[in-house]
């Protein structure tokens, strides 16, 4: 069976190779670009020397979240197209390969999720202690992370129906993330860090700025065309879309 790193690279390559204009897809693409550019900056010693421990910690968090998102895509995929070394579809049963990938992805998610959720708890503690998020870069990183989790936990995976306890736990986590997102981005001040964010916010990296602009524009379309599809969508409508739209409407009215 393939090595852990090989599976991780394959899962990321599948995410990068996909193409559509949905908000879910574009927010995933943004996470990939964001993490890879930060890793490149760090390798080239171009990471902004801000001394900001929050940003450094966030880099590690987003890296783990990207891995979790890739593994979630593997875990939630019902069937795989398995190719041989010549790139031809394998004949015969590939159930053993699919079972292995599902099991591997599930185990990876279980420990990555614990790391990611610990960071969420820190954000929640920050809110209770009235500690504002400091920079636009940090706000945007949090925004990307929160939407990854919302979109992951929002859509039921085929394997849910076999595991009632897992489904219930995931729904609880979904509710927690939506409530936390609403608390973090409920004000004009918080949203100002996102609106019109240019390449300056992203360290002069146009590739990241472009990916963010696409995701932000798609997020607006997602709000405007939102329809109830899954359990918990009422929560997104009430705590996220309605409240955020009201804040943005007030902001436009003051211009």
C-alpha positions in Angstrom: 0.0 0.0 0.0 1.2 3.6 -0.7 3.1 5.6 2.0 1.3 8.2 4.0 3.1 11.1 2.3 2.3 9.7 -1.1 -1.4 9.5 -0.3 -1.3 13.1 1.1 0.4 14.4 -2.0 -2.1 12.5 -4.2 -5.1 13.9 -2.3 -3.8 17.5 -2.6 -3.1 17.0 -6.3 -6.6 15.9 -6.8 -7.9 18.9 -5.1 -5.7 21.3 -7.1 -6.6 19.5 -10.4 -10.4 19.9 -9.9 -12.2 22.8 -11.5 -15.5 24.4 -11.0 -16.8 27.8 -9.8 -18.7 26.7 -6.6 -17.9 28.5 -3.4 -16.9 25.2 -1.7 -14.4 24.5 -4.5 -12.9 28.0 -4.6 -12.5 28.2 -0.8 -10.6 24.9 -1.0 -8.4 26.3 -3.8 -7.7 29.4 -1.7 -6.6 27.3 1.2 -4.1 25.4 -1.0 -2.7 28.6 -2.5 -2.6 30.3 0.9 -0.8 27.5 2.7 1.7 26.8 -0.2 2.7 30.5 -0.5 3.2 30.8 3.2 5.4 27.7 3.2 7.4 29.1 0.2 7.9 32.4 2.0 9.1 30.6 5.1 11.5 28.4 3.1 12.9 31.5 1.4 13.0 33.5 4.7 10.4 35.9 3.3 7.9 35.5 6.1 7.0 38.9 7.4 9.1 39.6 10.5 6.3 40.8 12.6 7.1 38.8 15.6 3.4 37.8 15.6 3.1 34.5 17.4 -0.5 34.3 16.3 0.4 34.3 12.6 3.1 31.7 13.1 0.7 29.5 15.0 -2.0 30.0 12.3 0.4 28.8 9.6 0.7 25.5 11.4 -3.0 25.4 12.0 -3.9 26.0 8.3 -1.4 23.4 7.2 -3.1 20.8 9.4 -6.5 22.0 8.2 -5.4 21.6 4.5 -4.4 18.0 5.2 -7.7 17.4 7.0 -9.7 18.8 4.1 -7.8 16.6 1.6 -8.4 13.6 3.8 -12.1 14.5 4.2 -12.4 14.6 0.4 -10.9 11.1 0.3 -13.0 9.8 3.1 -16.2 11.2 1.7 -15.6 9.9 -1.8 -17.9 6.9 -2.4 -15.9 5.3 -5.2 -12.5 5.8 -6.8 -11.2 5.3 -10.3 -8.1 3.1 -9.8 -5.5 3.1 -12.5 -2.6 0.9 -13.2 1.0 2.0 -13.9 0.1 2.7 -17.6 -2.8 5.0 -16.5 -5.4 2.4 -17.5 -8.4 1.5 -15.3 -7.7 -1.7 -13.3 -9.9 -4.6 -14.1 -11.5 -6.6 -11.4 -12.5 -5.6 -7.9 -10.8 -2.5 -6.4 -12.8 -2.7 -3.1 -9.6 -3.5 -1.1 -8.0 -0.3 -2.3 -11.1 1.8 -1.6 -11.5 0.3 1.8 -7.9 1.1 2.6 -8.1 4.7 1.5 -11.3 5.2 3.4 -9.7 3.7 6.6 -6.5 5.7 6.2 -8.3 9.0 5.6 -10.6 8.3 8.6 -7.6 7.8 10.9 -5.9 10.9 9.6 -9.0 13.0 10.2 -9.4 11.7 13.7 -6.1 13.2 14.9 -6.0 16.3 12.6 -9.5 17.2 13.8 -8.4 17.3 17.4 -5.6 19.7 16.5 -7.8 22.0 14.4 -10.6 22.1 17.1 -8.1 23.0 19.8 -7.4 26.2 17.8 -11.1 26.8 17.6 -11.3 26.7 21.3 -8.5 29.3 21.5 -10.5 31.6 19.2 -13.6 31.1 21.4 -11.6 31.9 24.5 -10.3 35.1 22.8 -13.9 36.2 22.1 -14.9 35.7 25.7 -11.9 37.6 26.9 -12.6 40.4 24.4 -9.3 40.0 22.6 -9.6 41.4 19.1 -8.0 39.6 16.1 -5.0 41.8 15.2 -4.3 41.9 11.5 -6.1 41.6 8.2 -3.9 38.6 7.3 -4.9 36.9 10.5 -8.6 37.7 10.0 -8.5 36.3 6.4 -6.7 33.1 7.6 -9.5 32.6 10.2 -12.2 33.3 7.6 -10.7 30.7 5.3 -10.4 28.1 8.1 -14.0 28.7 9.3 -15.5 28.2 5.9 -13.5 25.0 5.3 -15.0 23.5 8.4 -18.5 24.8 7.7 -18.5 23.3 4.2 -17.0 20.1 5.3 -19.4 19.5 8.2 -22.4 20.8 6.2 -22.6 18.2 3.5 -23.3 14.6 4.7 -20.9 12.0 3.4 -22.2 8.6 2.2 -20.6 6.8 5.1 -22.6 8.9 7.6 -25.6 6.7 7.2 -23.7 3.7 8.6 -22.4 5.6 11.6 -25.2 7.4 13.6 -22.8 8.5 16.4 -20.4 10.0 13.9 -23.2 11.9 12.3 -24.4 13.3 15.6 -20.9 14.4 16.6 -20.3 16.1 13.2 -23.6 18.0 13.5 -22.6 19.2 16.9 -19.3 20.4 15.5 -21.1 22.1 12.6 -23.3 24.0 15.0 -20.2 25.1 17.0 -18.3 26.3 14.0 -21.3 28.3 12.6 -21.9 30.0 16.0 -18.2 30.8 16.3 -18.1 32.2 12.8 -21.1 34.4 13.6 -19.4 35.7 16.7 -16.1 36.5 14.9 -17.5 38.2 11.8 -20.6 39.9 13.2 -19.2 43.5 13.0 -18.3 46.0 10.2 -14.8 46.2 11.7 -14.2 42.5 11.3 -15.6 42.4 7.8 -13.5 45.4 6.7 -10.5 43.2 6.9 -12.0 41.0 4.2 -13.7 43.6 1.9 -11.3 44.8 -0.8 -8.3 42.9 0.5 -5.6 43.3 -2.1 -2.1 41.9 -2.7 -0.7 44.1 0.1 -2.5 42.0 2.7 -1.1 38.9 1.1 2.5 40.1 1.1 2.4 41.3 -2.5 1.4 37.8 -3.8 -1.0 38.4 -6.7 -1.7 34.6 -6.9 -3.1 34.6 -3.4 -5.0 37.9 -3.9 -6.6 36.5 -7.0 -7.6 33.3 -5.3 -9.1 35.3 -2.4 -11.0 37.6 -4.8 -12.6 34.6 -6.6 -13.6 33.0 -3.3 -15.0 36.3 -1.9 -17.0 36.9 -5.1 -18.3 33.3 -5.0 -19.2 33.7 -1.3 -21.5 36.6 -2.2 -23.2 34.5 -4.9 -23.4 31.6 -2.5 -25.3 33.9 -0.1 -27.6 35.3 -2.8 -28.6 31.8 -4.1 -28.6 30.0 -0.8 -31.1 27.2 -0.6 -31.8 24.8 2.3 -30.2 21.4 1.3 -28.8 19.9 4.5 -29.5 19.7 8.2 -28.2 22.9 9.8 -28.7 25.2 6.9 -31.3 27.2 8.9 -28.4 28.0 11.3 -26.2 29.3 8.4 -29.1 31.4 7.1 -29.9 32.9 10.5 -26.5 33.4 12.1 -24.3 33.9 9.1 -26.0 35.0 5.9 -28.7 37.2 7.4 -26.5 38.9 10.0 -23.6 39.4 7.6 -25.8 40.8 4.9 -27.3 43.3 7.4 -23.8 44.5 8.4 -22.8 44.9 4.8 -26.0 46.7 3.9 -25.5 49.2 6.8 -21.9 49.7 5.6 -23.1 50.5 2.0 -25.8 52.9 3.4 -23.2 55.0 5.2 -21.2 55.6 2.1 
